Amino acid sequence: MSDSRQRTALRKQALSFLKSHKDQAYRPKEIAKTLGIKNQGRFEAFKDVLREMQDAGMAEHVGKGRIQYRDRGAQHTAEGSLQVIASGHGFVSLDKGGDDVFVRKNRMGTALNGDRVRIGLAAEKKKRDPGDLREAEILEVLERKTNQTVGTFQTVKKAGWVKPDDPRISHDVYVPREEWNGATPGDKVVVSIDSFDDPKASPEGRVLSVLGRADAPGVAVLALAMAHGAKAEFPPEVEKAASDVKAGITKKEVARRLDLRDYPIFTIDPVDAKDFDDAIHTRDLGDGMTELGIHIADVSHYVPKGGIIDQEAYDRATSTYLVDRVIPMLPEELSNGVCSLRPREDKLTYSVLLTVDGGGNVHSWDIRETVIHSKERFAYEDAQEILDGKNQDHPLAPEVLRAGEIAKTLTAKRMAEGAIDFDVPEIRVVLDDKGRPIDIITKERKPANRLIEEFMLLANQAVAKEAEKLQRPLVYRIHDNPDAERIAALADYVRPFGYTLPHESGKVVRADLNNLLKKVKGSPEAPVIEQAAIRAMSKAVYSPHNIGHYGLGFSHYAHFTSPIRRYPDLIVHRLLKDYLASGDGKVPVPEMDKLEAQAKHCSEREREATEAERESIKLKQVEYAEQHVGDSFEGVVVSVTKFGVFVELKELLVQGLVHVRDMNDDYWEYDPSRYELVGRYSGRRIRTGSPVKVEITGADTQTRQIDLAFVEEPGAAPGASPEASGDKGKKTRSRASQLSKSRKKSSRKKSSSKRRR
């Protein structure tokens, strides 16, 4: 039996004994004798276990070397979800609501990030500073969020260990020799966490899969995706089921659908896309009316509810778009083949046909099962050329131009009605054939992108309104109003840049937010302010309870247009088909509970996939920065703290830190009221929004951190004329230089004395 299992067994024995004699106290020897523990080695281990039980609050010392059972039932308890931060401390979001509760890392027990836990709340302090959180200890893990993690395999004295990549997991995972599964030291692996009952011992697990050498191309990206719950491969039985799906369309199937194969339908997608979810058409109806057709791949026809493919798709809930690959929700045979709306092929679709007037107002809609035959597959660049007046001899040019004009009208109408325009450029890292970053570029949204977005938004609104009209439940895409504290923080953040954001009692009018975004557009600080504004918003989630979509300004909104890559869209397709086919009757109440669970699962998986996507981009940005150590870049200060200055590099679109310990040109003091660093001798101030020039001094792909140093003297002396500041600067540099020399001299003395010792 491993040490971990032995200690677990001893703890269970001791706990059982103390609980059955809860009114009495015993010395360790007395308990050991009763339990038949005679071996001295086992007794020493048993005493360690008793001490751990006291630390964990399971038992308590009552004097004279005696301990007894601690009745935690008398303690005020609560349940909630744990979020662990990199330092090892955690916060519990309580099921009953209210403020989060703080848990110190030494009170964490065996809980891991994301677990549902039961906590014992510390007594309320009579005097508690505003903002201070109540503290607690974790009493029990009710439900593990995950039973596996990703890390690097290593051996120590023939024992196998996995060091987790996740800094929030402070314990290495012990792997018995028979569970190595072919792993060798230096491999990146997925490891299970099978047992973790003792906070003073290591978790024990098995190597589930070997991803490759930790330093091999692509392995780091795959590892972070797996750490966020992505599945790199489909089970063989799912792949087989997908390959068995018949692609042909029978005459009987065509006969029961609306046949639109003669319509001028086309797709517009990224140039490298293969999974074509959506196609569109426009048709002039006369009298100023136009028909807009949005045709969506009918995935529900090919993926039976509850089948093996459906179960796998639900588990994944979304496709994950990493910097170097796509991990799809559906097997390739379906996502890129049978379901994909490839050109010049008959395809089954689920369509929304809308009638709109010249002002973009929707007069009616019809939701139908259809069959289409796409006439063309446009890349965004191809469609943009037509919108720019080029390639006008293309047979579908008139259709593209009409769609473009309608999209302009829809955008203008939406913005006038209060939608927020987060027009943030998409960062794209260009990789070579070995996965190494060779460039970082931004992809701007052009009219061709907006064209498709506007049509999809219209369809998504229509299906949500249809469900309400039918008085049937649906999984909506909802976006709550922003939190008042976050809006106030955003207003404080943009002020040093010279901008204002009106807000009353923490509330902000969407028009004011749009006005801010318009003002910053094109400025050096635009990327950081746009990202700060996005962070100030609530997170959009899935829910069967409709509260509208704040960011889009919609009262009704659902996801319908991407069932190849989003499971909620597949849920919506199935529900609408059932409703429109039945004609009457409502979904039973138990179905609402199921929809809530599905919506929650899909929201969680989307959040994890988004994090994996962001982290994969950040990883390659840091790798790119690593290639440019010693190079200088223009940047803008995005945050000032007492320990240093965060700077966004304009060219790399990534942030790095100038640590205050490396700022030797002055003695810098932090002013928390202004969020700025002030030079004691120079009077110069470094504040948010300051343009700076920095040098990359280091880049760490493990921590995803970039170290910077100022190339030129940062900040400005307030109120000084250029001439005066120039003279003052010389004096300051002289004094600062002396200060720097003094520090270095002192440092050398200290280090040399340490060496002598």
N, C-alpha and C positions, 0 to 999 in steps of 0.2 A: 504494500500500500504506500502511495506517495505521501510525503510529509503533509501536503495540503489536505489530502483526504483523511489522514490520521487526525489532524487538528480539528477538522470538521466533525469527525465522529466523536472526539473527546468533548467538543463544545456541546454537541447535541446531548450527550450523556449528562454533562454537568448541568445544563439548562433544565433538562427533564427532572433531575434530582432536586435542584433548588426550587423549581416551581411546585413540586409535590410537597416540599417542606418550607413553604414561603414565609411562615411565621418564625422560623428558627435560623440562627446563624451558625456557621461551621468554619473550622480551620481547614485549609486545603488538604492536610493529611487525613482528616476525618472523612472528607468526601472521597478522596482517592481510595481509602481503605474500603469504604462501602461499595465503590464501583469496581473493586478488584484490581486496582492499578498498583502493582508491586514493583515493577522494574523501575530503577532509578532514572533511566533516560526518559521513560514515558512519564514519570512523575514530574520531571523538570519541564517537559513539554506541556503537561497538564497545568502547571502553575502559570506558564506563559498564557495558556488559553484563558485561565481565570482572570488574569490581568487584562487581557483583551476584552473579555466580557464586561469588566468594569468600565473600561474606556468607551465601550459601545453602549453603556447604559443598561446592560442586561442584568448586571449584579452590582451591589454596592458594598463598600467596606464599612463595617459598623464598629470598629475598634477591637483591640486585643487580637489582631491578626485574623479576625473572623469576617466572613462575607455572607451575604444573604441575597435572595432574589429581589430584584427591583421591580415593583409592580408599576409598569408604565401605563397601565390602564387608567391610573389616577391622573396621569399627565394629560394636558390638553393636546389633542392630536388633530391632524388634518391630512388631506390627501391632495396630490397635485403632480405636475410634471416638472422634472428637473432639467435645468439647463446649466451645463458646466462651462466655465470659461478657461482660457489657456493657463491661468495661474493655478487652477485646481479647485478654486472655490466655486460655489454654485448658487443658483437662484431657483426657487420653487414657485411656479405659477399655480396658485390654488384653484382647485375645481370649483370652489364656492365663490371665486372672484376676490376682489380686493387687492391690496398691495402684495407684490412678490415678497417672499421670505428668503433671507440670506442664510446660506449653509457654508460654514468654514470647511476647508478640505479635510481637516482632522475629525470632522463630524459627519463625513460623507458615507461612512460604512462601506458597503460593497456596491453602492449605486453608481451607475454610469450615465453619461449624457443622454437625455431623452427618456429615461425610465419614468414610469409612474411609481410614486413612492408615498409611503405614509411617514409623516414627520411628527416629532414631538416639539411643540413650540415652547420657547423659553418664556419665562414670565415677562410681562410688559414692564418696561422701565417707567418709573413715575415721571421722569423727565427725559424725553427723547427729542433730539434735535430734529427739526423738519427735514424730511428726506432720508433720515436714517431708517433702515429696514429692520423689522423684527427678525431675530435669529432663531434657528431651529437645528435639531439634529435629525438625521434620517434613521428611522426605526426599522423600516422594512421596505424591500423592493416588491411592489405589487405586480409590476409587469415590465419585463425588459423590452426596450424599444428594438434592440438588435442583439443578436447572439453571435455576432462576428465582427471582425475588424481587419484592417489591412496594415501590414508592417514588414519589416526586414527580418528575415530569419538569421539566427546566429547560434553558435554552440559555445557553451562554457563547460569545460570538464565533461565532455560527452553528453551534457544535457542540452536539450533544444529549447530555444527561447525566441519569441517574436517581439521585437520592439515596435509598438504601434506608431504609425505615422501621426495619428491624432494626438496632439499635445494634451488634450483633455483627459486621456487615459494615462494615468501615472504609473500603472503597473505593467511590467512586461508579462507576456503570456507564456506559461510553461507548457511545453509540448513533449510528452513521453516519446521515447525513441521509436516505438511502433507506430506512432501517428505522424511521422515526418512527411510521409507521402512523396518521397523523392526530393524534398527540399534540401538544398545545400547552403552553407553560409554565404550571405550576400544576395540571396534570392528575395525578391519581393513576393509576398504570399498573402493569401486570404486565410485567416485563422478563425476557428470557432472559439466561442467562450462558453464552455460546457459547464464549468463549475466555478463559482466565485462567491463563497460563503464566508470568507475570512478576510477582513480588511488588512490584516497584518501579513497575509500570505498572498502569493501570486495567483491570478486566475489560471485555470488549466483548460487546454483546448487541443484541437487537431488542425493540422494544415489541410484546408479544404481544396486549395488549388495553388499552383505555382504560376505567377504571372510572368516570370522571367527575371533576368539579372536586374538588380535595382538600378544599375547605370545604363541599361540597354535602351536604345531609342524607342520611345512610345510607352515604355513601361510606367514611367512616373505619371503620365496622363491617365493611363488605364487604372492605375492604383487609386488615384484620387476619385475617379468615377465610381469604382467599386466601393470605396470608403463611404460614398454617398448613396449606396444601395443599388447602383446600376448593375445590370446583368450583362456581361460581355457576350455570352453565347446563349442560344436557345436550346432547351433540352431536345434530345434527338426525337422524342415522340411528338413534340410540337412542330419541329421541322418537317417531319413526315406528314403530319396532318395538313400542314400548309401546302406541301407539294401535291397532296391528293385533292386539293380544291380544284374543281373543274372551272376553267376559264371561259368556256363557251356559253353563249346566251341562246336559250331555246326560243322558238317562235311563240310558245305559250307565254313565256316571261315577257317578251316584247309586247304581246297583245294586251297584257294587263297594265302596261305602263303608258305614259304619255310619250309618244315618239317624236323626239326633237332632232333626229339625225340629219335633217336637211338644214337646220339652222346654222348661221355663221358663228359657231362656237369656237373659242380658242382659250389657251392657257398662257399665263405670264408668270414665270418663276425664275429663281436664281439660275445662272448659267450652268451650274454643276448639279442642279436638282435632278432627282430621279423619281421621287415620290410626289406625283402631281395630285394634290387633294382636290383642287378647285378649278373650274372653268367658268367663263362668263360669255354672255352675248347681250347685245342691245338691239331693239327693234322699234322703229318709228310707228306709233299707233295713230298718228294724225291728231288734230285738235290740240297740239302742244303736249301730247302725252307720249311717253316712251316706256317700253317694256324692258326691264332689266332682268336678266336671267342669271342666277348664281347656282351653278351645278356642282354638287359635292359628291365625291366618291362614295358609293353605297356599300360601305364596309360591312354594315349589319347584315346584308344579304349573304355575304360569304363567311362571316364569323358568327356561328350560332351562339346564342346566349347560353352561358354555362358550360360550353364546350372547352376542350383542352387549350385551344388557341385563345379563347376568350379569357380563361383563367390566367394565362400567362400575360396577356395584354393588360388585364386589370392589375396584376401585381406590379407591372412596370409603370402603368398609368400614363406614361409620356415617353416620347423619344428624347434622348439626351444629345444635344449638339455640342460636342467638345471641339477644342481648337484643331484637332487633327483627324477627327472621325465622327461618325454618327452612330449612336447605339439606338437602334429602332425599337418602337413599341411592338411592331408586327414583324414576322419573318419577311425576308426580302422577296420571297415568291409572291407575297401579297402586297407589301408596301411599294415595291418597285415594279411589280408585274400585274397580277390579276386586278387589283383595285386601282392602280395608278391610271390617271386619265391621259394616257399616251395618245399622241396625234394619229389620226387616220386609222383608228380602231373603234369599234362599237364598244361602249362602256355603259354599265348600269350606274345611275346617279340618283341622288335625292336632291330635288331642286326647289328653290324659292323664286317664284316669278312675281315681280313687283311692278306696279304701274305708278310712275312718278310724273309730276308736272315739271315745267321749266324752272321752278324755284326749288326743286329737290324735295318737294312734299310727296309723301307716299299716300296714294289714294286707295290702294287695295293690294292684297298679296294672295298668292295661292301656293300651297306646299304640296308637291307631287312627286311620286316615284316616276323616274324618267329613264330613257335610254338616249344617249347622245353619241356623236361622232365628231370629235374635235378636229377642226380643219387645220390648226397650226399650233405649234409649241414655240412661243416667244420667250426668249430670255429678257430680263428687265432692260438690258442694254438695247435689244432689238426694238422693243416697244417704245423706248425712249427716243430712239432715232426717228420713228414715225411721228411721235408727238412733237419733236423738234423740227418737223417739216421735211425730213429726209425719207428716202425709200417710199415715196408716195405712190409708186406704181404697184406696190404689194396689193394683192386682191383684197386683203382684209384691212388695208389702211383706213378706209372710211369708218369701219367698225371701231378700230382702235381710237381714232380721233374723236368719234362721238362719245365713246366711253370716257375718254380723257376729259372732255368738256363737262360731262355729267358729274365726274368725280370732283372737278373744281367747284361746281355748284354745291355738291354735298359737303365738301370741306368747309366752304365759306359759311354755309348754313349751320353746321355743327359748331364752328368756332363762335358764331354770333349767339348761339344758344348756351355758351358757357363751357364748352369742352376745354380741357387744358392741353396745350400743345407741347408735349415733351419731345421736341425734335432733336434728340441726342444722336450724334453720329455713332455708328456701330464700329467698334474696334475690330480689326482683322489682322491677325499675325500671319505673315507669309512664311511658310516653312519650306526647307529643301527636301530632297528625297529621303533624307535620314531623320527628318523631324526637327531639324535645328532651325531656329528663327533667323531669317535673313532680312526681314523688314517688318515694320509696323505701320499700317495704313488705316484710314477711316473710310467707311462706306457711308456716303450721305444718302438720305432718302430723297429720291427724285420723283417727279410727277408719275412715272410708271409704277413706282412702289405705292404711292398714295392712291393711285387708281384702284389697285387690287384691295388695299386696306379699306377704302370707303365702301366698296361693293360688299366686302365681307361683313363690315360693321352693320350695314343695312340688313343683310340676311340674318345676322345674329339677333338683331332687335326684333325682327319679324317673328322668329320662332318663339321668342320669349313672350311676346304679346299674344301669340296664338295660344300658348298654354294658359295664359290668364283668361283669354276669351272663352276657352273651353272649361275653365275653372278646374284645371288638373295640375298636379304637382310637377315640378321640373327641377333640374339642377341648373341654377342660375350662376352667372359669373358676377359676383358682387364686389363692390369697392366702397368701404365706409368712409365717412368724413375724416379728415386728418385730425390727429390728436392735438389738443390745444397747446400742450407743452412743446411739441415738436415744431409747431408753426411759430411759436414765440422764439424758439431756439434758431429757427431759420432766419427770422427777422434780425436777430442779433448777429448771426453769422454773416449776412450780406452787408451789414452796415459799414464795416471797415473797408469794403470795396467801393463804398460811395453810393449804395443803393438802399432804398427803403421798401419795406413790405408792410402796408397797413394791415393791422389786425386788431380786432376788438374782442377782448376776453378770450384770446386764443383762436378766434375764428377768422378765416380769411375768405374773401370773395374771390371766386375763380378768375374773374376779370383782372383783379389786382395781381394775382399770381402770373397770369398770362402777360400782363404788362411788364412785370419783372423779367420774364423769360425773353421778351422781345428786346428789352433794353440791353441785356447782357449778350445777346446773340452776336457772334463775330468778335467778341472781346477776348483778351488772353485768359480771363478768368471764367469764360463761359462754361467750359467742361466741368469745372469743380462746382460752380453754382447750380448748374443743371442737375448734377448728381446729388447735391445737397437737397435740392427741391424734391427730387424723387424719393430720397430717404425720409423726408418729412411726411410723405404720404403714408396712408395705411397700405397694407398689402392686399391686393385683390385675391379673393379666394372663391372656392365653389361652395354653394349652399342651396338647399331647397327652399330657403326663406329669402324672398326677394326684398332687398333694401335699395336697389338701384346701383348705378355705377358712378361714383363721384367724379373720377378723372375724365370719363367720357361725357359726363353730363346726361346719361341715359336713365330713364325710369325703369326700363326693362332691357335686360341683356343676358344672353347665354352664349355658350360656345357650341357652334354647330358645324363650322366650316373646315375642320381639320381632323376627321375621325381616323385618318391613317396614323397620326402622331399624337393625338390626345384622347384619352379614354372618356372624359366627360362628354365630348362630342358624340361618341358612340352611344352613351347612355341617352342623350337627348334624341338622337335618331330613333332609337328603339321606342322610347316613350311616345314620341310624336306619331310614329307608325301605328302603335297600339291605339292611341286616342282617335286618330283620324279614321282608322279602320272600324272601331267599335261603334262610334256614333253616339253612344250614351254610356252611362255608368262611370264610376270614379275608381281610381286606384285605391285599394283598401288602406286603412290607416297604418297597418304594419309596414307597408311599403315606404312610408315616410321615414321610419326609423332606418330602413335599409338605405334610402337615398342619402340620409344624413351621414351614415357611416361611409358610403361610397364617396361622397363629396369631401369628407374629411381626409380620407385616404389619398384621393387625387390631389388635394391641396398640399398635403405633406410631401408626396412624391414630386410634385412640380417644384416645390421649394428646394428639395434636395438636388434635383436635376439642374436648377438654375444656379445653385451654389457650385456644383461640379463644373458647369460651363464657365462661370466667372473665375474659379480657381485655376482651370486649365489655361485660360488666357493669361492670368497673372503669372503663372509658372513660366510661360514662354516669354513674357515681358521681362521677368527677372533674368532668364537665360540670355536674353538679348542684351540686357544691361551688363551682364557678366562679361560679354564680349567687348564692352565699351568702358571698362574700368580705366580710369585715367583721362577719359574724354570729358569735355565740358558741354553743358547744355543750358539753354535758357529755361527758366521756370517761374512759377508763381507760388507764393506761400499760401497754403490751403488751411493750415492749422498751426497754432503756436501753443506749446505746453511748457511746463516748468523743466522738462527734461530735453526739450529740443524743438526743432522746427520741421514740419512736414512740408515738402515741396513737390508740386506736380510738374514733371518734365514735359514741356510742350511737345517735343518731337516723339517721345516714347509713350506719352499718355499714361504714365504710371507714376506713383508717388514713392518718394524716398525720404529718409530722415537725416537731418543734420543734427547730430547729438550735441547738446550744450557743452559736454566735456571736451569736444573738439573745437569749440569756438574760442580760441585763445587770444583773439585780438582785443578783448575787453573782458570785464567781469559782468556777466549778463544776469539780470534779476527779473524774475517773472512777476508781472502785474496781473493778478487774476481778474481784476475789475475791468480791464481792457483787453484781456487775452493777448498780451504782447510781452516781448522781452525788451528790457531797457538796459543799455550799456551804462554801467555806473560812472565810467570816466568820460565817455564820449557823449552821453545823452541820446545816442541814436536809438531808434525804436524799430523793432521788427514786428510787423503785425500782419494779420491775414490780408491777402491781396497784394502784398509787396512783390514787385518783379525782382527776380534775383538770377544770378548766374552761379551754377554749381558744378562741381566735378564728382563723377561717380568714383567712390573710393572702395566700394565692395558690394557684392551681391551674393545672397545666400538662397539657393533654391530650396533648401530644406525648410527654412522659416519664411520664405517668400519675402524677404526684406532686402531693401537697397539702402546702402549707406552713402551719404553725400557729404561734401564739404563746400563751403562758400569759396568761390574763386575771387570775387570782388567783395569789398566791404559792404555788408548788407545794411538795410535800413536807412533812415534819413533823420537828420537832426531837425526837429520841428521848428519852424519859424526862422530858419537861417537862410540868408541869401546864398546863391551859388558860390560867390567869392568868399563870403565869410565861412561857409561850410567847408570850402576847400582848405583855407588856412587852419580852421579848427581840426579838420581831418588830419592834417600833418601832425599837429600837436597830439591829437588823440592816438594816432598810429605810433608816435614815439612813446607815449605813456603805456599804450597797450602792448607795444613790443617789449617794453621793460617788464611789464607784468608777466608776459608770456615767457620771457627769458628766466624770470624769477621762478615761475612754476616749473619750467623744465629743469632748472638747476636743482630745485628742491626735490623734484621727482627722481633725478639721477642720484642724489644723495640717499634718498630712501631706498631705491632699488639696489644700490651698491651695498648699503648696510645690511639689506636682507640677504644679499649673496654672501656677505661675510659671516652672517649668522649661520 
